[in-house]
Amino acid sequence: MAQQMGLALIEELMDRAWPAPDREDTGDWVMRAAGGVTQRANSVWPRKRAHDHESAVRAATQWYRSRRLPLIFQVFDDERSAGLNAVLDAQRFTRQSETLIMVRAGRSMDSLDPCKADVEFLEDPSEEWLRLWWSVDGRGGDAELEIARKILESCPSVYALVRDDDGAPAAVGRLALVDGWGGIYCMATAAGHRRQGYARQVLDALLSAGSHRGVSEFWLLVMASNTAARALYDGAGFAERGRYLYRQARPQRALSGC
């Protein structure tokens, strides 16, 4: 029987599927930075309970300040986070971007042949792929997109793209491959092509591509507020396994010169 993903394993897989180029592992927490490109790659991953949360938060503050980045924590919804949350509450950290972790088993019955599917598969993200995804999820210009490209290419992946009848890119997605597990990322549909089945076509193709590569279980991350995407993933057999949110330090108000 295939091993099932527990939350601790999922966190490890998530970190490896979206690796920050600048990181420091303290033994308890992992500080991650990527020039501000995505919250995930620019947040503290509190992998274990810190012995002294207040001291650890102060050290993290200095680490991010030296990089001119805000202090953000990726806080998972479990008992391990209670002490950290108490310190962050006292310091008035915000709560934002609540995200569901969803999983489903890999199945031999995912019978769509990726060689026959009307989907283009790529080993690296093409310019078309990147531009469509960035138009939906991106924040910033070409410099930020180049950082995002490096994050994507740091993990073995399969990239899928589907076109409309006129040949224009309609939807894209990415399957990150980590030690026999598969993570669905970067699902994006162009604004004029939504609610036409393109996202489901990409998702089905990525699941099939993973199954053909022996993926034992898939995971994905979706905003709790994104009801349309959650319905898509529910329909594809994904179920919630956990949640996390981001907690960010409020900016310090500069003192007036008067």
Secondary structure, DSSP 8 states (H G I E B T S, - for coil): ------HHHHHHHHHHHS--SEEEE-SS-EEEESTT--SGGGSEE--S--SSHHHHHHHHHHHHHTTT---EEEEESSGGGHHHHHHHHHTT---EEEEEEEEEE--TT----TTTSSSEEESS--HHHHHHHHHHH--S-HHHHHHHHHHHHTS-EEEEEEE-TTS-EEEEEEEEEETTEEEEEEEEE-GGGTTSSHHHHHHHHHHHHHHHTT--EEEEEEETT-HHHHHHHHHTT-EEEEEEEEEE----------
